[in-house]
Amino acid sequence: MSEKKVKKRPLLTIPQILVLLAIAAAIFVALDLNGRAKAGEAVGSGGELLTNKISTEATRQIELQATLTYIQSDDYIAAYARDEGGYILPNERRIVPVLVDAQPKPSPPPPPTPDPAVDAQPWQAWWQLMTDRPMPAH
């Protein structure tokens, strides 16, 4: 029997391997660029919010500086001493208002309504019942 030498063919050829490596490299580069693009969008999206917050904090800093300047002034110390500390300057008098609990006077009772039956005559009651109108004026 003659044996034929069967030459085995490789699974992939060198050009096929090079093409697969190029495709894998292209996929890797595309994914990396996509990730960088998303990271760039995230960095730019918070810029306006951050600018507004910086502006608010700058305004707050100005207000705090004004408050600090006032607190360190002699006017604040004098006002605090008078209002909170109870101190007065020489030749001054402290006036403390005293609240008096005044009870309100009860309102007078309203005058009684006149009773028309006191001065009415019997015929006037009949007139009212029959006509359902007030008495004619004389």
Stockholm file with secondary structure:
# STOCKHOLM 1.0

chainA/1-138         MSEKKVKKRPLLTIPQILVLLAIAAAIFVALDLNGRAKAGEAVGSGGELLTNKISTEATRQIELQATLTYIQSDDYIAAYARDEGGYILPNERRIVPVLVDAQPKPSPPPPPTPDPAVDAQPWQAWWQLMTDRPMPAH
#=GR chainA/1-138 SS CCCCCCCCCCSSCHHHHHHHHHHHHHHHHHHHHHHHHHHHHHHHHTHHHHHHHHHHHHHHHHHHHHHHHHHTSHHHHHHHIIIIICCCCTTCCCCCCCCCCCCCCCCCCCCCCCCHHHHCCHHHHHHHHHHCSCCCCC
#=GC SS_cons         CCCCCCCCCCSSCHHHHHHHHHHHHHHHHHHHHHHHHHHHHHHHHTHHHHHHHHHHHHHHHHHHHHHHHHHTSHHHHHHHIIIIICCCCTTCCCCCCCCCCCCCCCCCCCCCCCCHHHHCCHHHHHHHHHHCSCCCCC
//
